[in-house]
Amino acid sequence: MATETLKSDTGAGGTSVIRRVLLDNGALSALVVLLVAMSLLSGDFLTTQNLLNVGVQAAVTAILAFGVTFVIVSAGIDLSVGSVAALSATVLAWSATSAGVPVVLAVVLAIVTGIACGFVNGALISYGKLPPFIATLAMLSIARGLSLVISQGSPIAFPDSVSRLGDTLGGWLPVPVLVMIAMGLLTALILGRTFIGRSMYAIGGNEEAARLSGLRVKRQKIVIYALSGLFAAVAGIVLASRLVSAQPQAAQGYELDAIAAVVIGGASLAGGVGKASGTLIGALILAVLRNGLNLLSVSAFWQQVVIGVVIALAVLLDTLRRKAGSGAASSAGTAPGAPGSGRRGALKFAGAALAVAVVVGGVSYFNSGSSGGAKKVGMSLSTLNNPFFVQMKEGAQAEAEKAGIDLTVTDAQNDASQQANQLQNFTSSGVSSIIVNPVDSDAVGPGVRSANQADIPVIAADRGVNKADTATLVASDNVAGGKLAADALADRLGGKGSIVILQGTAGTSASRERGAGFAEGLKAHPGIKVVAKQPADFDRTKGLDVMTNLIQSHPDITGVFAENDEMALGAVKALGSKAGKSVSVVGFDGTPDGLKAVEAGTLYASVAQQPGELGRIAVQNAVKAAKGDTVEKTVKVPVKVVTRENVADFS
C-alpha cells in the first residue's frame, strides 16, 4: 500500500513539475513555439547569420527594457527612455566632434546625461509628487527637444572608436549582443543580490508597508529611475554605434517596445514581480516577430497589427497563468520574480538562453539551407505614412509583377534603426538585390556595406547612401526642386512679399535638400522675406496646427512654401479663404491630393517628382544589377512645377 502510494505521489510529482515549468516559463515557451513556427514557415529564418541578426535587433530594446524592469518592479513607469537614449548619444557625438572633448570623457558625459535625466524623473516623482506617467512624459519631450537643439536637427557622426560597439568580434559575433548579455546579467544581479533590488520588490509589492518597515522610499525611487536612465544611455550609445551617427530622432517609440518586452516577460504593471530573464525573452519575442514577418513578406501594416495582438495575448495569458499558479506559488512561499527566487536570477537568465540555444540548434539541424529565391528583391522605404512613398511602392510593385519578380516591401517608419534591421534581414534571406529609400543617408551605410560584403547589389531610391557602394541612385533632384519652388513662388508674388516655410522631419535628407534648394533659389529674389520657419514633420495635421499658430503671429504673410504636399494641404486648411487668393502656397511631391488642390486653385503649385515612375525605374535597375548587367551610376527622374495651367498633364 505504501509502495503504491509512493508511486502515485511520484507520478503526481512529475506531472506537477512539468506543470510548474510550463506555468513559470510561459514567455520562454512562447518564444520556443515562435522559433519553431518561423523556422518551418521560412527556410531563411534559422540560418546562423539571421539568428545573429535577431540578437542584434533585440539588443537595444532589451537594454532599454532591463532599465524599465527596475521601474516596473517598483510599480512605476518610464516613458522617457527612448528620448533619453537619443539625447545621451547626441551628447556623446557632439562632445567628441564639435566640442573636441576626448572620447573617453564624452562617453562619461553621455552616461552622466542618462543618469541625470533619471535622477530628475525620480526627484519629480518622489519629492514633486508627480505621477510617474506625467513626470516621465515631460522628460520624454524635454530630452527629445534637447537632442534636437544640440544637433540642430541633423545627425552627428559618431566617433570611430565608439562605433566599434556596433561591429562584430572575429567577423561574426556582434558586439551589441555581448553588451545586451552583460547588461542582462547586471540586471539579474541587482534584482537578486542587492539591497536596492530587494527594495524595488518591497516598494512594488506595498509602498506604504515598505516605508513603515524603514525603507527610505523617496531616495530609493530616485536611485531606481537613475538606473533606468543609465541603461537608456547605454542603449543610446549602442544604437548610435550601429548607425555610425547620433540621430536626434532615434529611438522614437522604443519606450513602448521596452515596456512591452518587460510585460511579455512576465512582469506585473502593478509592481512587485519581474526578472531579467523574462525581460530578455520578451525582447527576443518582439525581435523574432519583426524579423520573421519581414522574411515572410508580411505587409508592414499587418506587422503592426500582429505585434499588437501578440502583446495583448501575452498579457492575457500571463494573467491566466498567475491565477492558475497562485496556489502553488503561495505554498512555495515565494512569488515568481521576488527576491527569494532572485538569488537564482543569473542562473535563470543563463538557463533561458541555453534552452533557446538548444531548440534553435535542434531545428537548425533540419533547416541548414536557405530558401534562396534568385528572383527575390527587397525594398525598404523610409515610410509608408506618406502618399509619395505609397505611390513609389505602387510603381515598384507594378513593375515587379510585370517582370515576374518577388518584391518584398518594408516600412521603416522613419526609424533609421528599424531600416538597418530590415536591410540585415534582406541580406540574410539571400535576396538577389535590394532597393533602399534611406531614412538617413549616413545611418543606412552599415546595412548597405553588409549587403556589399554579401555581393548583393543595392539600388538607392530618392535619397543617396553615404560611405557604402550602390549600383545606382534613382532619384529626383531635391535641391533643384527646391530652387524651382522658390522661383515659382517668387514669380507668383511678383518678387516681393513675406513668406513662411514649413519644414519636414528634422534630420531627414529630403528636408535638408529641399530647404537648401529653396534658400538658394531665394537669393535671386531679395524682395522675398522669410519671416518664420517651423517643422511640421511632413504631416498634414501638424502642417495645419503649425500654420494656424504662425498666422496668429504673422497675419500679413503672402506666401507659404511647404517641403511636401501633405504639409501644404494642412497650411491650405489653416488659411481657409486666403489660400490661393491673398496667400499663395507651394508644395512638393505632386501627390494626387496635391494635384487636386492645384486644380482647385487653393494650392498654387507643387513640384512633381513622379514617385510611381521612380519606383518603376528602381525595380528595373535592381533586376539588371542582379543579372550582372551594367547600370548607370545615377538615374535622374525629372521634376517639374505643376500649376493650374499644366495640371491636366499630370492628373
Secondary structure, DSSP 8 states (H G I E B T S, - for coil): -HHHHHHHHHHHHHHHHHHHHHHHTHHHHHHHHHHHHHHHH-TTTTSHHHHHHHHHHHHHHHHHHHHHHHHHHTT-----HHHHHHHHHHHHHHHHTTS---HHHHHHHHHHHHHHHHHHHHHHHHTS---HHHHHHHHHHHHHHHHHHHHTTS-EE--HHHHGGGSEETTTEEHHHHHHHHHHHHHHHHHHHSHHHHHHHHHHH-HHHHHHTT--HHHHHHHHHHHHHHHHHHHHHHHHHHHTEE-TTTTTTHHHHHHHHHHHTT--TTSS---HHHHHHHHHHHHHHHHHHHHTT--HHHHHHHHHHHHHHHHHHHHHHHHHHHHHHHHHT--TTSHHHHTTHHHHHHHHHHHHHHHHHHHHHH--S----TTEEEEEES-SSSHHHHHHHHHHHHHHHHHT-EEEEEE-TT-HHHHHHHHHHHHHTT-SEEEE--SSTTTTHHHHHHHHHTT--EEEESS--SSS--SEEEE--HHHHHHHHHHHHHHHHTT-EEEEEEE-STT-HHHHHHHHHHHHHHTT-TTEEEEEEEE-TT-HHHHHHHHHHHHHH-TT--EEEESSHHHHHHHHHHHGGGBTTTBEEEEEE--HHHHHHHHHTSS-EEEE--HHHHHHHHHHHHHHHHHT----SEEE---EEE-TTTHHHH-
